[in-house]
Amino acid sequence: MLSKSSERIAKTPTKAHLLTFAAPTVLSMVIMSTFGIVDGIFVSRLIDPFALSAVGLIWPFMSFVMAIGFMLGVGGNALIAKKIGEGKVRESRENFSLITVVAFFASVAVSFIGFFAPDLIMNILGVDDFMRPMALEYMTPFIFFLPAAVLGMVLQQFLITVGRAHYSAVMSLISGLMSAGLNFVFIYLMDMGLGGAALATSIGMTLPAVVGLAYFTFARGGSLYFVRPRLDFRALGRSCVNGASEMVGMLATSITAVLMNNILMELEGGGPEAVAAAAIIFAGLGIFSSLFLGYGSGVAPIISYNYGKGDRENLKRAFKNSLGIIGVLAVLATGLAFVLVDVFIGIYDVPPSTPIYDLARTGYMFIISTFLFMGFNNFGSMFFTALNNGVVSSVMSLFNAFIFYIIALYSLSALFGLYGVWASVPAADTMQIFLTVFFLVKMRRRYGYA
């Protein structure tokens, strides 16, 4: 029997229910996407716009590490919501506890690498000798807080399953405010520079881990809480396969960001100013893409639960209604991004008619069109993750976030220079929409969602 806090995933998935169920996760994702933006704003305004290059160079490393937590959180969430739907509550608790432990120790291992081999990471990220001192200053505080950040990301996904997504939203809001406040204290009042910006964000990212640990330790009346984990390689492997698409997406985003930064550093008219502009552009892109990512993550437990229960009618409703919601979000995101271009660049206090400002504005105008297809592509991958088909989901993510993007990035940059770099993002999503449609049509009879 479902606990009262988990009964919401069993309700009929009308558009209103899907929106209200996903809303806290969307809000949480949007707020989390602003962490790097908050750093960038304070760095740009209180240190120097040029220092944004260090933020842009190091953030892919953070995305790489957080991909571990997202993989285990989203993939494990899909498996466990399905088992709850099948009535395997005890087994779901054991798997949940195992996934949490594995996520923690995996992030600890990455922290050790970062602490003892920072030069290796700098070389992989393409940081040159001139930028290395600033990049290292910004990266170092993150190394010590990575396990807490990863743990928080994992536990936030499971809060959705037990009907406590609003906890994640509140935590993310408080974390964002905490990060902003500490940025002011560490940079402006204490003059701690880039290290202060990273420390402020790191401290803010620990709150979800603290609250999540407390909830799943002491709230023993729900469907999920910590028990003695049972070593279940099959469940762990299934969670990794389920969440592989999300990890592939985040890893590919990190890898392609590094490649883009390297290309921008070498292209005529590029250099550190172009890397700083890219940091501004992708911060804005992250906010709008988090709308789609948050919706997909938010409704995934509903899809997994109804799949596990064998309720094809509700699965059809969830699928059809989600497509309509995403269509509306795509139009809204495109319109808002177009209207707010100058406002968003302005918050970084980058003067108009400077190289960074002009590059950022031009890049935005190219990339805005990607929102028309991005939501459908993200939902397609997340949908198959929720159906516990990690293979299809991973293939979709691999092509969207890596193969198509690499093809577009290298070919268009070679042909059109900086314009080609900016155009590569919407070009990749345009290619991906055909693959998304192909898999959704091909798999519809197998799962019965259309």
N, C-alpha and C positions, 0 to 999 in steps of 0.2 A: 504494500500500500504506500502511495506517495504521501509525504508529509505535506502539511498545509502550505509550507513555503515553496514546495515544488509542484503544487497542483496546477499552476498557471501554464506549464508546458503541455498539459493535457487538454486545454481549452481549444475550442474551434478556432483555427487560425484565420480570423477575419482580418481585413486590412487594419482596422482599429486596434485589434489585439496584437498584431505583429508590430505595429508602430509603438504601442505602449510598452510591449515586452522588450523591444530593441532599444528604445529611447535612452535608458540609462547607460547602455553599453556604447551607443553612439556618442553620448556626452562624454563618457569616460575616455573614449578613443580620441576625440577632438582635443580634450584637455591634455592628454598625454602627448599628443603631437605638437603641443605648444612648448614643451620643455626646451627643445633645441632653439625655438624661436625666442623664448625669454632670454636664454643665454646670448643669442645673437643681438638682441636689442640692447641689452646692457653692455655687451662687448663693444658694439658699434658706437653707442652714445657715450659711454664712460671711459673707453680705452681708445679705440681707433677703428674706423670702418675696415681698414686693412687687416685687422686682427680677425675679421670674420673668416678669412682664409683658413686659419687654424681650426675654427669650429667646423668648417666644411670638410677639411681633410680628415678630422678625427671621427666625425659622426658616423661614417660608414662602419667603423670598428664597433661602435656601440650597437648599431643595427645588427651587425653580425652576431654579437653575443646575445642580444635580446631575441634573435631568431630561435635560439635554443629553447628559451622559455615559451615562445609562441608556438613552436612545434609541439612540445609536450603538453602545453595547456590546451590548445585547440584540438590536437589529435586525441589526447586523452579524454577531453570533454565529449567529443563525438562518440567514443567507445563507451564511456560511462553512462551518458544519457541514453544510449541504445540499451545498455544492460538494465538500467532502471526501468525502461519501457518493457523489457522482457521479464521484470520481476526479480532480477538477480542483485538485490540491494547489498547483501553482505559482500559479495564478490566485487561489486563496484567500489565499496569502501576500501577494500584491500588494494585494489588497483590504484585508486586515487592516492592512497598513502605512499605506495611504491613510486608513482610518478613524481610526487613532490620531493621525495628523498633523492631520486636520480637527478632531477633538475638542479637541486642545490649543489650536489657534488660535481656535476658537470660544469657549472658556473665557477666553482672554486678552482677547478683545474685550469680554466681559461684565465682566471685572475693570477694564478701562479705564473703562467706563461707571460702575461703582461708585465708582471712585476720583475721577473728575472731576465726577460728578453725583450725589452721595449724597442731596441733598435731593429729587431726582426719585424715587429709590427709596423714601425715607421717606414721601413723599406718596402713592405708589401703595400702600404697605403700611398706610396709614391711621394713621400715628404722629402723635399730637398734640404740641403744643409742650411740654407737661409731660413726656411720655415721651421726647421726641427726644434729649436728651443721653445718657440711658442706652442707648437703642437704637443710637445712632451709635457709642457706645463699644464696644458688643458686636459691631456689624457690621464695623467697620474692619479688624480683623486677618484676618477671613475673605477680604477682598478680595484680599489678597496671596497667599493659598494656594489660591484657587479652581482655577487650572490644574492643580496637582498633585492636588487632590481629584478633579477630573473625569477626569483621565488614569488615576488609580488605579481608579476605578469601571469605566472601559472595559476596562482590562487584566484586572481580576478576572473579567469575563465570559468573556474568551477563555481564561483559565486553566482554566475548566470544560471547554471543548471539548478541550483537550489533556490532560485527565485529571489536572490539578493543582489541583483545587478545594480540596484540603487546604492548599495554600499560602495561598489566600485566607483560610481559616479561621484558620490560625496567625497570619497578618498582622493580621487583624481583632482577634484576641485580644490580641496585643502592642500594637496601636494603642489598644485600649480601656484597657489597663493603663497605657500611656504617657500617655494623655489624663487618666486619673484622677490619676496621680502628679503630672503637671504642673499640674493644677488645684490640688492641695494646695500645691505650691510657689509658684505664681504668685499665688493668692488669699490663702492663709493665711500663708505665710512672707514673701512679697514685697509683699503688700497691693496687688495690681494691679487688683482689682475685676473688673468685667464684661469689661474688655479682656483680663485674664489668663485668664478662663474661655474666651473665644473663641480666644485664642492657643494654649492647651493643646489644645483640640479640633483646631485647624487643623494643628498639628504632628503630632498623632496620625494625621490623615487623609493625610499625605504618604507614610507607609510603604508602602502598597500600590502607589503609583506607582513608588517607588524599586525595590522588589522585582520588580514587573512589567517595568519597563524592563530590568533586569539579566537576567531570565530570557529574555525574547524577543530580547535582543541576543546573548547568549552561548550559550544552549542551542540549538545549530544542528542537533541530531539529530532534533527532533520534527517534527510536521506543520506547525506554525506558528512562524515567527520573522520578525524584521524583514528586509525586502529593500527595494530601491529601489521606492517606490510608483509605480504607473502610474495616471495620471489616468483614472479610469473613472467618468464621471458616472452611468452606468446602475447600477453596483454601489452607488455612494454613495447615489443616490436610492432604490434598493431597500432599502438598510439603513435609511434614514430612514423609509420607508413601513412596513417591518417593525416598527421600534421606535416608530413614532408612537403606538401605543396606550399603551405604557409612558410615553412623554413626556406624552401627553395626561393620563394618570392622575396623574402627579406634578405637572404644571402645574395641573390642575384641583384637586388637593389643596391646592396653594399658594394658588390663587385663592380657593377656598372657605374656606380658613383665614383669609385676609384679610377676606373678607366676614363670616365668623362673628365675628371679633374686632371688626369695626365694629359689628355688631348687638349684641354683648355690651356694648360700651362705651355703647350708647344705651338698652338696655332697662332698665326699672325693676328694681332689685335686681341690676343688672350692674355695669359699670365695670371698673376695673383688677383688682379682686379676681376677677371672673368670667373675665377674660382669663388671669390667673394660674392659676385652676382649670382652664381649658381646656388650658393648657400641660401641666399634670399629667395630665389625662385623655388627651390625644392622645399623650403620651409612652408611656403604658401601652398604648394602642391600637396604637402603632407596633411595640411589641415583639411582640405577638401576631399582628398582620398580617404581620410579617416572616417568621413561620413559613410562611405560605402563599406569600408572594412568593419566599422562598428555595427552597421546593420547586418552584414553577413554573419559576424560573430554572435550578434545578439539573438538572431532567429535560429542559429544552428542547432541548439538543444531541442527546439520544437520539431525540427526536421528529423533529427536523430531519434527522438522519442517516438514519433509516429511511424518511422521506419521500423524501429525495433518492435513496436506494437503490432505492425502489419496493417495500419489504418491508411489505406491508399487514398481515401476520399479527403482526409485532412492533409495528406501529403500533396495532393493536387491543389487544394486551396492555398496552402502555404507557398507553393511554387508560383501559381498564377498571380496571386496577390502581391508577391514579392517583386515580380517583374514590373507590375504597374507602379509600385512604390519607387523602385529604382529608376524607372523612366522619369518620374517627376523630380526625384533628387538630381538626376543628371542635368535636366534643364535648369533647375535652380542653381546648382553648383556652377554651371557654365555662365549663367547670367551674373551671379554674384561676383565671381572671379573677374569678369570683365569690368564691372562697375568699380571694384575695390582695388584695382591694380595700383594706382597712384597712392592710395591710402596705405596699402600694405608696405610698399617700398618706403613710404615716408616715415613709418614708425621706426625704421632703422637709422633715421637722421642722416641719410645719405643725400647730399645736396644735389638738386637737379642739374642736368647738363654736365655731370661728371662721368667718367668712364664706367664706374660701377653702376650708377643710376641708369644710364642709357643701355648698358648691357642687360641689366635686370628687367627693365621694362620691355625691351625687345624680346627677351626670352619668354616672359610671361605671355605676351600676345601670341606667340607660337604655341605654347604649351596648353593654354586654356581649352583648346578644342578637344584635348584628350579626355575631358570629363564626360563627353557624350557616350563613349564606349567603355571607359574605365569601370564604371559601376557594374555593368553587365558581366564584364570579364572577371572582376573580383568575386561577384556573386556565384558565377558558374563554378569557379574553383572551390569556393567555400561550400557550395551546395553538395558537390561530390565528396568533400571531406566529411560533411554531416551524414552522408549516406554510407560512410565507412569505406569508400572507394578511393583510397589514397593514391592508387596508381594513375587513374585518370586525372585526378586533381593535380598530382605532381607534374604530369605531362603538360597540362594546361599552364601551370605556373612556370615551368621551365621554359616553354616557348614564349610566353608573354613577357616575363621579367628578364629573360636572359637571351635566348636565341634570336627572337625577333628584334629585341632592342640592340643587341650587338651588331646585327646586320645593318639596322637603320643607322646606328651611331657611326660606324666606320665608313659606310658608303656615303651617307649624306654629308658627313663632315669633310670627307675627301673632295666631294663635289662642290659644296657650298660654304665651307669654312664654319664660322661660328653659327650662322643661320642653320646650317645642317645639324649642328649639335642640338640646338633647341627643337628643331623639327623632328628629331629622332624619337622623342617621347610620344607624340600623337601618332606618328607613323607606326610604331610598334603596337599600340593599342588598336589601331585600325586593322592591322594584319591579324591580330589575335581574335577579333570579334568573329571572324569566319571559323576559327577553330572552336570557339565557344559554342557557336550555333551548331556546328557539326556534332559535338559530343552530346549536347542537350537533346538533339533530335535522335541520335543513334541510341542513347540509353533510356529513352522515355518508356519503352515497353518493358524493359527489364525491371525498372523500379516503379512504374505506374504513376508517374507524377504528371503525365500529360496524355 
